[in-house]
Amino acid sequence: MSWIYELLAGSGVGLVAGLASGFSGTSPGGGLVIFSVLLLGAEQHVAQGTSLITQIPPTGLAGVRRYWQNGNRSPLPWIVWIGIGFLIGGVGGGYAAAAVSDAVLQWTYVAYLVALIALLVTRGGRKDRSTEGIDRDELPCLPLLLIGVLAGFSSGFMGIGGGLAITVGLAAGLRVPQHQAQLVSLVFSIIPTNIPAAWIYWSKGLMVGWPAIIGIIAGLWIGTDLGACMANGVSKSVLRRAMIGLVSLMALYMSYKALS
């Protein structure tokens, strides 16, 4: 594979993953893992390491700005408690992933996505706490910490960034308005909380070549901005259905890879 192909393929991976990330308000990890396998031919561990490493730069900054300009806010206490949990869970997930096979990672990935789909579907009918967003004092610290631990572990173990767990946990679990939950999730794409987990993969050489890394990062910058711009033009119900569809497609593809 020439460096030109790696650069172009990496750009395509980053662009598609960034679009999905910006629109659904999740970190781009899930898309990065799948498209790294599909377009770059990476093995599961390599795809996950690549996903974590390319999420260290603040590629979601433009997407966060879009949500912020639309009136959504991310209270600092939420970020602190989720961030603490993320760091704890990320280290454990990274070491756990290094000890299991590709097949175990793939089936765990599928089970995790199915659980998130079920939570989105069963909790989707619940009314939001407020149509104007939630103040910082309305959510207790323990649920936020637990969301962070789950997000961090899923990031380290499956290389998906943890954004899915944050968005679903806030929106479906704690009834935070969908746009606000997506903003909080995207904030973690500009805070390098996944550095400990990324370092574990890096130290074991589990990543694609640098041309592909550079291309992915460039694609993420552009794709996340475009996706966030699209998301702020649609309703929360459309966003929720789009997230269910996206996660379902990811689960189907990973099931196919695990069976093949």
C-alpha positions as a Markdown table, in Angstrom:
| # | Residue | x | y | z |
|---|---|---|---|---|
| 1 | Met | 0.0 | 0.0 | 0.0 |
| 2 | Ser | 1.6 | 3.3 | -1.1 |
| 3 | Trp | 1.7 | 6.3 | 1.1 |
| 4 | Ile | -0.6 | 8.2 | -1.3 |
| 5 | Tyr | -3.3 | 5.5 | -1.0 |
| 6 | Glu | -2.9 | 5.4 | 2.7 |
| 7 | Leu | -3.3 | 9.2 | 2.9 |
| 8 | Leu | -6.4 | 9.2 | 0.6 |
| 9 | Ala | -8.0 | 6.2 | 2.3 |
| 10 | Gly | -7.3 | 7.7 | 5.7 |
| 11 | Ser | -9.0 | 10.9 | 4.6 |
| 12 | Gly | -12.0 | 9.0 | 3.5 |
| 13 | Val | -12.2 | 7.1 | 6.8 |
| 14 | Gly | -11.9 | 10.3 | 8.8 |
| 15 | Leu | -14.4 | 12.2 | 6.7 |
| 16 | Val | -17.2 | 9.5 | 7.0 |
| 17 | Ala | -16.5 | 8.9 | 10.7 |
| 18 | Gly | -16.4 | 12.7 | 11.3 |
| 19 | Leu | -19.8 | 13.2 | 9.6 |
| 20 | Ala | -21.4 | 10.4 | 11.7 |
| 21 | Ser | -19.7 | 11.9 | 14.8 |
| 22 | Gly | -20.9 | 15.4 | 14.3 |
| 23 | Phe | -24.4 | 14.4 | 13.3 |
| 24 | Ser | -25.0 | 11.9 | 16.1 |
| 25 | Gly | -22.9 | 13.8 | 18.7 |
| 26 | Thr | -20.7 | 10.9 | 19.5 |
| 27 | Ser | -16.9 | 10.6 | 19.4 |
| 28 | Pro | -15.8 | 9.2 | 16.0 |
| 29 | Gly | -14.3 | 6.0 | 17.4 |
| 30 | Gly | -17.0 | 3.6 | 16.3 |
| 31 | Gly | -16.8 | 4.8 | 12.7 |
| 32 | Leu | -13.1 | 4.9 | 12.8 |
| 33 | Val | -12.8 | 1.3 | 13.9 |
| 34 | Ile | -15.2 | 0.0 | 11.3 |
| 35 | Phe | -13.9 | 2.0 | 8.3 |
| 36 | Ser | -10.3 | 1.3 | 9.3 |
| 37 | Val | -11.1 | -2.4 | 9.0 |
| 38 | Leu | -13.1 | -1.8 | 5.8 |
| 39 | Leu | -10.9 | 0.7 | 3.8 |
| 40 | Leu | -7.5 | 0.2 | 5.4 |
| 41 | Gly | -7.7 | -3.5 | 5.9 |
| 42 | Ala | -6.6 | -3.2 | 9.5 |
| 43 | Glu | -7.0 | -6.0 | 12.0 |
| 44 | Gln | -9.3 | -5.4 | 15.0 |
| 45 | His | -6.6 | -4.4 | 17.5 |
| 46 | Val | -4.9 | -2.2 | 15.0 |
| 47 | Ala | -8.1 | -0.5 | 14.0 |
| 48 | Gln | -8.9 | 0.2 | 17.7 |
| 49 | Gly | -5.4 | 1.6 | 18.4 |
| 50 | Thr | -5.7 | 3.8 | 15.3 |
| 51 | Ser | -9.1 | 5.1 | 16.4 |
| 52 | Leu | -7.8 | 6.0 | 19.9 |
| 53 | Ile | -4.6 | 7.7 | 18.6 |
| 54 | Thr | -6.3 | 9.8 | 16.0 |
| 55 | Gln | -8.8 | 11.1 | 18.6 |
| 56 | Ile | -6.0 | 12.7 | 20.7 |
| 57 | Pro | -6.0 | 15.9 | 18.6 |
| 58 | Pro | -9.0 | 18.1 | 19.2 |
| 59 | Thr | -10.7 | 17.2 | 15.9 |
| 60 | Gly | -14.2 | 17.8 | 17.3 |
| 61 | Leu | -13.6 | 21.4 | 18.1 |
| 62 | Ala | -15.5 | 22.8 | 15.1 |
| 63 | Gly | -18.5 | 20.5 | 15.9 |
| 64 | Val | -18.5 | 21.7 | 19.6 |
| 65 | Arg | -18.6 | 25.2 | 18.3 |
| 66 | Arg | -21.6 | 24.5 | 16.1 |
| 67 | Tyr | -23.6 | 23.0 | 19.0 |
| 68 | Trp | -22.5 | 25.9 | 21.3 |
| 69 | Gln | -23.6 | 28.5 | 18.8 |
| 70 | Asn | -27.0 | 26.8 | 18.7 |
| 71 | Gly | -27.6 | 27.5 | 22.4 |
| 72 | Asn | -26.5 | 24.2 | 23.9 |
| 73 | Arg | -24.2 | 24.1 | 27.0 |
| 74 | Ser | -22.0 | 21.6 | 28.7 |
| 75 | Pro | -21.9 | 22.3 | 32.5 |
| 76 | Leu | -18.3 | 22.1 | 33.9 |
| 77 | Pro | -19.3 | 19.7 | 36.8 |
| 78 | Trp | -20.6 | 17.2 | 34.2 |
| 79 | Ile | -17.3 | 17.3 | 32.3 |
| 80 | Val | -15.3 | 16.9 | 35.5 |
| 81 | Trp | -17.2 | 13.9 | 36.8 |
| 82 | Ile | -17.5 | 12.1 | 33.5 |
| 83 | Gly | -13.8 | 12.9 | 32.8 |
| 84 | Ile | -12.7 | 11.3 | 36.1 |
| 85 | Gly | -14.6 | 8.2 | 35.4 |
| 86 | Phe | -13.3 | 8.1 | 31.8 |
| 87 | Leu | -9.7 | 8.1 | 32.9 |
| 88 | Ile | -10.4 | 5.3 | 35.4 |
| 89 | Gly | -12.3 | 3.1 | 32.9 |
| 90 | Gly | -9.9 | 3.9 | 30.0 |
| 91 | Val | -6.9 | 2.4 | 31.6 |
| 92 | Gly | -8.7 | -0.8 | 32.6 |
| 93 | Gly | -10.2 | -1.2 | 29.2 |
| 94 | Gly | -6.9 | -0.8 | 27.4 |
| 95 | Tyr | -5.2 | -3.4 | 29.4 |
| 96 | Ala | -8.2 | -5.8 | 29.1 |
| 97 | Ala | -8.2 | -5.4 | 25.3 |
| 98 | Ala | -4.6 | -6.4 | 25.0 |
| 99 | Ala | -5.3 | -9.7 | 26.8 |
| 100 | Val | -8.0 | -11.0 | 24.5 |
| 101 | Ser | -8.4 | -12.1 | 20.8 |
| 102 | Asp | -9.8 | -10.2 | 17.9 |
| 103 | Ala | -12.9 | -12.4 | 17.9 |
| 104 | Val | -13.6 | -11.5 | 21.6 |
| 105 | Leu | -13.3 | -7.8 | 20.8 |
| 106 | Gln | -15.6 | -8.1 | 17.9 |
| 107 | Trp | -18.4 | -9.9 | 19.7 |
| 108 | Thr | -18.0 | -7.6 | 22.7 |
| 109 | Tyr | -18.4 | -4.7 | 20.3 |
| 110 | Val | -21.6 | -6.2 | 18.9 |
| 111 | Ala | -23.1 | -6.9 | 22.4 |
| 112 | Tyr | -22.2 | -3.4 | 23.5 |
| 113 | Leu | -23.9 | -1.8 | 20.5 |
| 114 | Val | -27.0 | -3.9 | 20.9 |
| 115 | Ala | -27.3 | -2.9 | 24.5 |
| 116 | Leu | -27.1 | 0.8 | 23.5 |
| 117 | Ile | -29.7 | 0.3 | 20.8 |
| 118 | Ala | -32.1 | -1.4 | 23.4 |
| 119 | Leu | -31.5 | 1.5 | 25.8 |
| 120 | Leu | -32.3 | 4.1 | 23.1 |
| 121 | Val | -35.4 | 2.3 | 22.0 |
| 122 | Thr | -36.9 | 1.6 | 25.4 |
| 123 | Arg | -36.1 | 5.0 | 26.9 |
| 124 | Gly | -36.8 | 7.0 | 23.8 |
| 125 | Gly | -40.4 | 7.8 | 24.8 |
| 126 | Arg | -39.5 | 9.4 | 28.1 |
| 127 | Lys | -39.9 | 13.1 | 28.3 |
| 128 | Asp | -36.7 | 15.3 | 28.6 |
| 129 | Arg | -36.1 | 17.0 | 31.9 |
| 130 | Ser | -36.3 | 20.4 | 30.2 |
| 131 | Thr | -36.5 | 21.7 | 26.7 |
| 132 | Glu | -34.1 | 24.5 | 27.5 |
| 133 | Gly | -31.3 | 22.2 | 28.8 |
| 134 | Ile | -30.4 | 21.2 | 32.3 |
| 135 | Asp | -28.6 | 23.2 | 34.9 |
| 136 | Arg | -25.4 | 21.9 | 36.5 |
| 137 | Asp | -27.1 | 21.2 | 39.9 |
| 138 | Glu | -29.8 | 18.9 | 38.5 |
| 139 | Leu | -27.7 | 15.8 | 37.9 |
| 140 | Pro | -26.0 | 13.9 | 40.8 |
| 141 | Cys | -22.3 | 13.2 | 40.5 |
| 142 | Leu | -22.4 | 9.4 | 40.9 |
| 143 | Pro | -24.4 | 8.7 | 37.7 |
| 144 | Leu | -22.1 | 11.0 | 35.8 |
| 145 | Leu | -19.1 | 9.2 | 37.2 |
| 146 | Leu | -20.5 | 5.8 | 36.3 |
| 147 | Ile | -21.3 | 7.1 | 32.7 |
| 148 | Gly | -17.6 | 8.2 | 32.5 |
| 149 | Val | -16.3 | 4.8 | 33.7 |
| 150 | Leu | -18.4 | 2.9 | 31.1 |
| 151 | Ala | -17.4 | 5.4 | 28.4 |
| 152 | Gly | -13.7 | 5.1 | 29.3 |
| 153 | Phe | -13.8 | 1.3 | 29.5 |
| 154 | Ser | -15.6 | 1.0 | 26.2 |
| 155 | Ser | -13.0 | 3.4 | 24.7 |
| 156 | Gly | -10.0 | 1.4 | 26.0 |
| 157 | Phe | -11.5 | -2.0 | 25.3 |
| 158 | Met | -13.1 | -1.4 | 22.0 |
| 159 | Gly | -11.4 | 1.7 | 20.7 |
| 160 | Ile | -14.6 | 3.6 | 20.1 |
| 161 | Gly | -13.9 | 6.8 | 22.0 |
| 162 | Gly | -16.7 | 6.4 | 24.6 |
| 163 | Gly | -19.0 | 9.0 | 23.0 |
| 164 | Leu | -21.8 | 6.6 | 22.4 |
| 165 | Ala | -22.0 | 5.7 | 26.1 |
| 166 | Ile | -21.9 | 9.4 | 27.1 |
| 167 | Thr | -24.7 | 10.4 | 24.7 |
| 168 | Val | -26.9 | 7.4 | 25.4 |
| 169 | Gly | -26.3 | 7.6 | 29.1 |
| 170 | Leu | -27.2 | 11.3 | 29.3 |
| 171 | Ala | -30.1 | 11.3 | 26.8 |
| 172 | Ala | -31.7 | 7.9 | 27.5 |
| 173 | Gly | -30.5 | 7.3 | 31.1 |
| 174 | Leu | -30.7 | 10.8 | 32.6 |
| 175 | Arg | -33.1 | 12.4 | 30.2 |
| 176 | Val | -30.8 | 15.2 | 29.2 |
| 177 | Pro | -32.1 | 16.9 | 26.0 |
| 178 | Gln | -30.6 | 15.2 | 22.9 |
| 179 | His | -28.7 | 18.2 | 21.5 |
| 180 | Gln | -27.3 | 19.0 | 24.9 |
| 181 | Ala | -26.2 | 15.4 | 25.4 |
| 182 | Gln | -24.5 | 15.3 | 22.0 |
| 183 | Leu | -22.6 | 18.5 | 22.9 |
| 184 | Val | -21.3 | 17.0 | 26.1 |
| 185 | Ser | -20.2 | 13.9 | 24.3 |
| 186 | Leu | -18.4 | 15.9 | 21.6 |
| 187 | Val | -16.6 | 17.9 | 24.3 |
| 188 | Phe | -14.7 | 14.7 | 25.1 |
| 189 | Ser | -13.4 | 14.6 | 21.5 |
| 190 | Ile | -11.4 | 17.7 | 22.3 |
| 191 | Ile | -10.3 | 16.6 | 25.8 |
| 192 | Pro | -7.5 | 14.0 | 25.5 |
| 193 | Thr | -8.9 | 11.7 | 28.2 |
| 194 | Asn | -8.1 | 8.7 | 26.0 |
| 195 | Ile | -4.3 | 9.3 | 26.1 |
| 196 | Pro | -3.7 | 6.5 | 28.7 |
| 197 | Ala | -5.6 | 3.9 | 26.6 |
| 198 | Ala | -4.1 | 5.2 | 23.4 |
| 199 | Trp | -0.6 | 4.8 | 24.9 |
| 200 | Ile | -1.2 | 1.2 | 25.7 |
| 201 | Tyr | -2.0 | 0.5 | 22.0 |
| 202 | Trp | 0.8 | 2.7 | 20.8 |
| 203 | Ser | 3.4 | 0.9 | 23.0 |
| 204 | Lys | 2.4 | -2.4 | 21.4 |
| 205 | Gly | 2.6 | -1.0 | 17.8 |
| 206 | Leu | -1.1 | -1.4 | 17.2 |
| 207 | Met | -1.8 | 1.4 | 14.7 |
| 208 | Val | -1.7 | 2.0 | 10.9 |
| 209 | Gly | 1.0 | 4.0 | 9.1 |
| 210 | Trp | 1.5 | 7.7 | 9.6 |
| 211 | Pro | 0.1 | 8.8 | 6.2 |
| 212 | Ala | -3.2 | 7.1 | 7.1 |
| 213 | Ile | -3.1 | 8.7 | 10.5 |
| 214 | Ile | -2.6 | 12.2 | 9.0 |
| 215 | Gly | -5.4 | 11.6 | 6.5 |
| 216 | Ile | -7.8 | 10.4 | 9.2 |
| 217 | Ile | -7.2 | 13.5 | 11.4 |
| 218 | Ala | -7.7 | 15.9 | 8.4 |
| 219 | Gly | -10.9 | 14.1 | 7.5 |
| 220 | Leu | -12.2 | 14.2 | 11.1 |
| 221 | Trp | -11.8 | 18.0 | 11.2 |
| 222 | Ile | -13.9 | 18.6 | 8.1 |
| 223 | Gly | -16.5 | 15.8 | 8.7 |
| 224 | Thr | -17.3 | 16.7 | 12.3 |
| 225 | Asp | -18.0 | 20.3 | 11.4 |
| 226 | Leu | -20.3 | 19.3 | 8.5 |
| 227 | Gly | -22.1 | 16.7 | 10.6 |
| 228 | Ala | -22.7 | 19.1 | 13.5 |
| 229 | Cys | -24.0 | 21.7 | 11.2 |
| 230 | Met | -26.5 | 19.2 | 9.8 |
| 231 | Ala | -27.5 | 18.0 | 13.3 |
| 232 | Asn | -28.5 | 21.5 | 14.5 |
| 233 | Gly | -31.0 | 21.8 | 11.7 |
| 234 | Val | -33.1 | 18.8 | 12.7 |
| 235 | Ser | -35.2 | 17.8 | 15.6 |
| 236 | Lys | -34.2 | 15.7 | 18.6 |
| 237 | Ser | -36.4 | 12.8 | 17.4 |
| 238 | Val | -34.7 | 12.8 | 14.1 |
| 239 | Leu | -31.3 | 12.7 | 15.8 |
| 240 | Arg | -32.4 | 9.8 | 18.1 |
| 241 | Arg | -33.7 | 7.8 | 15.1 |
| 242 | Ala | -30.5 | 8.5 | 13.2 |
| 243 | Met | -28.4 | 7.3 | 16.1 |
| 244 | Ile | -30.4 | 4.1 | 16.4 |
| 245 | Gly | -29.9 | 3.5 | 12.7 |
| 246 | Leu | -26.1 | 4.3 | 12.8 |
| 247 | Val | -25.5 | 2.0 | 15.8 |
| 248 | Ser | -27.6 | -0.7 | 14.2 |
| 249 | Leu | -25.5 | -0.6 | 11.0 |
| 250 | Met | -22.3 | -0.7 | 13.1 |
| 251 | Ala | -23.6 | -3.8 | 15.0 |
| 252 | Leu | -24.6 | -5.6 | 11.8 |
| 253 | Tyr | -21.2 | -4.9 | 10.1 |
| 254 | Met | -19.2 | -6.1 | 13.2 |
| 255 | Ser | -21.4 | -9.2 | 13.4 |
| 256 | Tyr | -20.5 | -10.0 | 9.8 |
| 257 | Lys | -16.8 | -9.5 | 10.5 |
| 258 | Ala | -16.9 | -11.7 | 13.6 |
| 259 | Leu | -18.7 | -14.5 | 11.6 |
| 260 | Ser | -16.4 | -14.3 | 8.6 |
